[in-house]
Amino acid sequence: MITGKNYIGNTLSSKGSKTYTTYNPQLNIENGFSFVEAASEEIDEAVGLARTASIGFGAMSGVKKADFLNAIADEILALDELLIKTYCSETGLPEGRAIGERGRTIGQLRAFAALVKEGSWVEASIDTAIPDRTPVPKPDLRKMLIPLGPVVVFGASNFPLAYSTAGGDTAAAFAAGCPVIVKSHPMHAGTGELVASAIIKAAKKTNMPNGVFSNLNSSGIEVGSALVKHPGIKAVGFTGSIGGGRALFNLAAQREEPIPVFAEMGSVNPVVILPEAVSKRGEDLAKTYAGSITLGTGQFCTNPGLLLGIKSDALTGFITRLSEEIIKIEPSCMLHPNIIGAYETKKEKALSQNGLQVAAEIQQNVQTNYARQTVTTVEGKTFLQNTTLHQEVFGPYSIVVQCEDIAQLKEIIKNLEGQLTGTIIAEENELEAHQDITIALQNKVGRLIYNGVPTGVEVCPSMQHGGPYPASTDSRFTAVGIHSIKRWVRPISYQDWPDSLLPDALKNSNPLKISRLVNNEQTKNSL
Amino acid sequence: MITGKNYIGNTLSSKGSKTYTTYNPQLNIENGFSFVEAASEEIDEAVGLARTASIGFGAMSGVKKADFLNAIADEILALDELLIKTYCSETGLPEGRAIGERGRTIGQLRAFAALVKEGSWVEASIDTAIPDRTPVPKPDLRKMLIPLGPVVVFGASNFPLAYSTAGGDTAAAFAAGCPVIVKSHPMHAGTGELVASAIIKAAKKTNMPNGVFSNLNSSGIEVGSALVKHPGIKAVGFTGSIGGGRALFNLAAQREEPIPVFAEMGSVNPVVILPEAVSKRGEDLAKTYAGSITLGTGQFCTNPGLLLGIKSDALTGFITRLSEEIIKIEPSCMLHPNIIGAYETKKEKALSQNGLQVAAEIQQNVQTNYARQTVTTVEGKTFLQNTTLHQEVFGPYSIVVQCEDIAQLKEIIKNLEGQLTGTIIAEENELEAHQDITIALQNKVGRLIYNGVPTGVEVCPSMQHGGPYPASTDSRFTAVGIHSIKRWVRPISYQDWPDSLLPDALKNSNPLKISRLVNNEQTKNSL
């Protein structure tokens, strides 16, 4: 079922000459499929189809879009074992993770299906006319959200299902009414093609216009760059490194018509550990954090890469215990030789900095492509002075900063870059006594966590996944949860439009029975 | 009361050496005040104060922010005659317009006051915990909107009150909890200083932190550029030319930490006139459009600069009648010698294009700085081939394109750049028969108008003012109406946070009695 070809709309196509393979990091061998990189002609075709599809798809009813989204979920489930096996062979991740991530992906698709079927997400707003208002009559104005147009989604290395081909970005864009062109992630091109085939099957079954979806193979940066620069593309979704995300952001900003790029990028997810908590619960915390740091071989964007504590015997005890706990954990496989290569390089760079000490590092030999989890420690002053230590080491690595006092801890927080999350481990009275820490951290993050771990991103309306730069390129949006649909839509107003020709969401009779703001009152009533 | 100095927070300051004056275009003389351009030291001071003020102001209750906004409105009204006279002397606009625009400004301030006093605008969302969920417990998550931080607002040449110092951008930013630094528009620096003094008075009366507002004088691009590049600035609002807006957008995108720029820029506001309507109502339309094209000497961003019709006797009749009507209107003064200079230059450039014909132009001598309103005509094919003709001529100018048929008209719409508005003049059956025109136009605009004129931007929740580039730099936001607050805010989530330490908007008891999304149900109930 894996052909190695691109989907240009509904058509399998392989006009390019460059090919590449994926890699099984567990077995340390190449997988047996060859993928044909999309040719520039195919990029144009995919965008051309998406532009045309955009008209019908953009105006499609929520019910029909919901059918499409649910059908994608069904077709992904129908891929069954083949998908799970391919996923594992291309990522080195265990089957349980594959099944879990498939569940998350299905859940996201169905959540967006429910959202658009219900329909109130368009934020319909109606202000009725006042013809006899002086000095000028008030016109009738009605506003709702409409899709931006074709969206490019870049597959994420670390979420082959939930943030790639039919992942959160794609599901949100489809829900919005935007055709999607996926730039497949080269590390899991087979998984990508399987999911793409499920989307195409679903599109055909539910009579979606050809071009509502395309899947382009690419192992370099050319295909992605060409897509972002293409005048037919209206927005971009990306999950990955700061370097990659920023490059796309720059390309998009330099276009004749700049377009929005939502890039969810790096984060060290600082964890502040206050003195009372560490002295009361240091042992439990050490166990919990050893688990969080190594979860998924540290390959989560919410991995806790930076722990900030105040020097004390209790903190020293915590570091000792964390070190003991973390080396008890079996080393695990990283996604790809390139990923483990980057991990080793970045870790070595960190370890070579003056003043950094290794508290724990797996010493024994590990399998090829398996990561040695590592905990380091550093003095607050040294950390403040050396921003190299602030950088993310993507993998099972964390640095514990031993601050002199609360003032230094706050100073460090103020000098951090933007982050996805910030965690405070504290007794409640400590949290209350140090609200300035909360304020300082709040300025830097998209999500604040109390007495927990940043890993584990709940998919629900109240989740914010995205924070000040460089955590993401636009902190005003989230990449997770139903509100992520807002990245792909814009409001449009209709002034004095005939009722019968308005979109259903704005008609007097409220045929969709959605919640609307009518003359400043939220209601499901008709006019 | 006009000192010519900058407000650096609450302090009048004039450390710079460069000075400039404003101009009375009606009398064709310089006004008698000298304004001191902000020095780079003052820029740093203003941003430093704004950063500090940001902490307290960002967390301030809606009630207190409402007091501040209402106090600004009161203090602006208290400026009385002095403000109106200064406004007129710096713009050449009549007193009626000044009073009307002041009313709009006051109305906007009070509307934002009401919005934040009520409080539901923060989009509070609560998902309660499910501790016994398997395989993992569901945490408690709560989300709301918080301010981005210090915002720079650029005063608009054509709206000295409603889109400048205390205009829509400033009011929205204050409502959001963002300190504001205004880069005063040099053409109406006196009006700007008066309004700034009103804001400072209001800030003092309502105990706002020093630095919540600064007003910087500047006649060139240096002060604005320095502000946009300053690391302490977190967002930018601009109303003006495409060149100016794009330059700021580029600066912001090139920063180490890119920041959002909402620039509301140029638009020719296409008006499609369908055959039946023009044959039935050509005479009325001609009168109406002669008025709309010349309203405010054509200096509105929603000025109808492009009329698209299908060749017919009725259209020819409409053009004749529009020409007759428009030259009946008394020529009026433009804002500044530079503005009339740009109008003449751009008009001459348009008139020099092959195939363009002048249908009407005031021939008699007019007062210095008064604009000669002009209507031109061109064949559809010529217009399609020459994009110079698509460009805005800011002033009382409009071009009537005579299309061969509906297909050509649609082709022209598809080739237009993004616009603030698009209008369709049609009988209802024509609008219904040509829904593809609506779709084509909808792709290009932020607001669709039926049987009306684009001038007159109603301030209400259902107004969208902002469209695809280059109408604005981010079509996902509006510059007018309460939803314009969304430009200056970002969501933040709190996970498992102690109830007593949550912001009031997210507490179980709902002390603010706002509407919240609680476990997917919109409600004002407490938990």
HADDOCK unambig.tbl for C-alpha pairs under 7 A between the chains (distance, minus, plus):
assign (segid A and resid 125 and name CA) (segid B and resid 461 and name CA) 6.94 0.50 0.50
assign (segid A and resid 125 and name CA) (segid B and resid 462 and name CA) 5.35 0.50 0.50
assign (segid A and resid 126 and name CA) (segid B and resid 462 and name CA) 5.85 0.50 0.50
assign (segid A and resid 127 and name CA) (segid B and resid 462 and name CA) 6.12 0.50 0.50
assign (segid A and resid 141 and name CA) (segid B and resid 462 and name CA) 5.60 0.50 0.50
assign (segid A and resid 141 and name CA) (segid B and resid 463 and name CA) 6.56 0.50 0.50
assign (segid A and resid 142 and name CA) (segid B and resid 462 and name CA) 5.19 0.50 0.50
assign (segid A and resid 143 and name CA) (segid B and resid 462 and name CA) 4.88 0.50 0.50
assign (segid A and resid 143 and name CA) (segid B and resid 463 and name CA) 6.81 0.50 0.50
assign (segid A and resid 253 and name CA) (segid B and resid 253 and name CA) 6.62 0.50 0.50
assign (segid A and resid 257 and name CA) (segid B and resid 469 and name CA) 6.00 0.50 0.50
assign (segid A and resid 432 and name CA) (segid B and resid 501 and name CA) 6.93 0.50 0.50
assign (segid A and resid 446 and name CA) (segid B and resid 491 and name CA) 6.95 0.50 0.50
assign (segid A and resid 446 and name CA) (segid B and resid 492 and name CA) 4.91 0.50 0.50
assign (segid A and resid 446 and name CA) (segid B and resid 493 and name CA) 6.38 0.50 0.50
assign (segid A and resid 447 and name CA) (segid B and resid 492 and name CA) 5.51 0.50 0.50
assign (segid A and resid 447 and name CA) (segid B and resid 493 and name CA) 4.46 0.50 0.50
assign (segid A and resid 447 and name CA) (segid B and resid 494 and name CA) 5.85 0.50 0.50
assign (segid A and resid 448 and name CA) (segid B and resid 493 and name CA) 6.06 0.50 0.50
assign (segid A and resid 448 and name CA) (segid B and resid 494 and name CA) 4.83 0.50 0.50
assign (segid A and resid 448 and name CA) (segid B and resid 495 and name CA) 5.98 0.50 0.50
assign (segid A and resid 449 and name CA) (segid B and resid 494 and name CA) 5.98 0.50 0.50
assign (segid A and resid 449 and name CA) (segid B and resid 495 and name CA) 4.57 0.50 0.50
assign (segid A and resid 449 and name CA) (segid B and resid 496 and name CA) 6.40 0.50 0.50
assign (segid A and resid 449 and name CA) (segid B and resid 497 and name CA) 6.79 0.50 0.50
assign (segid A and resid 450 and name CA) (segid B and resid 495 and name CA) 6.21 0.50 0.50
assign (segid A and resid 450 and name CA) (segid B and resid 496 and name CA) 5.59 0.50 0.50
assign (segid A and resid 450 and name CA) (segid B and resid 497 and name CA) 5.37 0.50 0.50
assign (segid A and resid 461 and name CA) (segid B and resid 125 and name CA) 6.94 0.50 0.50
assign (segid A and resid 462 and name CA) (segid B and resid 125 and name CA) 5.35 0.50 0.50
assign (segid A and resid 462 and name CA) (segid B and resid 126 and name CA) 5.83 0.50 0.50
assign (segid A and resid 462 and name CA) (segid B and resid 127 and name CA) 6.11 0.50 0.50
assign (segid A and resid 462 and name CA) (segid B and resid 141 and name CA) 5.60 0.50 0.50
assign (segid A and resid 462 and name CA) (segid B and resid 142 and name CA) 5.19 0.50 0.50
assign (segid A and resid 462 and name CA) (segid B and resid 143 and name CA) 4.90 0.50 0.50
assign (segid A and resid 462 and name CA) (segid B and resid 493 and name CA) 6.54 0.50 0.50
assign (segid A and resid 463 and name CA) (segid B and resid 141 and name CA) 6.57 0.50 0.50
assign (segid A and resid 463 and name CA) (segid B and resid 143 and name CA) 6.81 0.50 0.50
assign (segid A and resid 463 and name CA) (segid B and resid 493 and name CA) 6.02 0.50 0.50
assign (segid A and resid 464 and name CA) (segid B and resid 491 and name CA) 6.51 0.50 0.50
assign (segid A and resid 464 and name CA) (segid B and resid 492 and name CA) 5.98 0.50 0.50
assign (segid A and resid 464 and name CA) (segid B and resid 493 and name CA) 5.44 0.50 0.50
assign (segid A and resid 469 and name CA) (segid B and resid 257 and name CA) 6.00 0.50 0.50
assign (segid A and resid 475 and name CA) (segid B and resid 490 and name CA) 5.90 0.50 0.50
assign (segid A and resid 476 and name CA) (segid B and resid 489 and name CA) 6.45 0.50 0.50
assign (segid A and resid 476 and name CA) (segid B and resid 490 and name CA) 4.17 0.50 0.50
assign (segid A and resid 476 and name CA) (segid B and resid 491 and name CA) 6.32 0.50 0.50
assign (segid A and resid 489 and name CA) (segid B and resid 476 and name CA) 6.45 0.50 0.50
assign (segid A and resid 490 and name CA) (segid B and resid 475 and name CA) 5.90 0.50 0.50
assign (segid A and resid 490 and name CA) (segid B and resid 476 and name CA) 4.17 0.50 0.50
assign (segid A and resid 491 and name CA) (segid B and resid 446 and name CA) 6.96 0.50 0.50
assign (segid A and resid 491 and name CA) (segid B and resid 464 and name CA) 6.53 0.50 0.50
assign (segid A and resid 491 and name CA) (segid B and resid 476 and name CA) 6.32 0.50 0.50
assign (segid A and resid 492 and name CA) (segid B and resid 446 and name CA) 4.91 0.50 0.50
assign (segid A and resid 492 and name CA) (segid B and resid 447 and name CA) 5.50 0.50 0.50
assign (segid A and resid 492 and name CA) (segid B and resid 464 and name CA) 5.99 0.50 0.50
assign (segid A and resid 493 and name CA) (segid B and resid 446 and name CA) 6.39 0.50 0.50
assign (segid A and resid 493 and name CA) (segid B and resid 447 and name CA) 4.46 0.50 0.50
assign (segid A and resid 493 and name CA) (segid B and resid 448 and name CA) 6.07 0.50 0.50
assign (segid A and resid 493 and name CA) (segid B and resid 462 and name CA) 6.54 0.50 0.50
assign (segid A and resid 493 and name CA) (segid B and resid 463 and name CA) 6.02 0.50 0.50
assign (segid A and resid 493 and name CA) (segid B and resid 464 and name CA) 5.45 0.50 0.50
assign (segid A and resid 494 and name CA) (segid B and resid 447 and name CA) 5.84 0.50 0.50
assign (segid A and resid 494 and name CA) (segid B and resid 448 and name CA) 4.84 0.50 0.50
assign (segid A and resid 494 and name CA) (segid B and resid 449 and name CA) 5.98 0.50 0.50
assign (segid A and resid 495 and name CA) (segid B and resid 448 and name CA) 5.98 0.50 0.50
assign (segid A and resid 495 and name CA) (segid B and resid 449 and name CA) 4.58 0.50 0.50
assign (segid A and resid 495 and name CA) (segid B and resid 450 and name CA) 6.22 0.50 0.50
assign (segid A and resid 496 and name CA) (segid B and resid 449 and name CA) 6.40 0.50 0.50
assign (segid A and resid 496 and name CA) (segid B and resid 450 and name CA) 5.60 0.50 0.50
assign (segid A and resid 497 and name CA) (segid B and resid 449 and name CA) 6.80 0.50 0.50
assign (segid A and resid 497 and name CA) (segid B and resid 450 and name CA) 5.37 0.50 0.50
assign (segid A and resid 501 and name CA) (segid B and resid 432 and name CA) 6.92 0.50 0.50
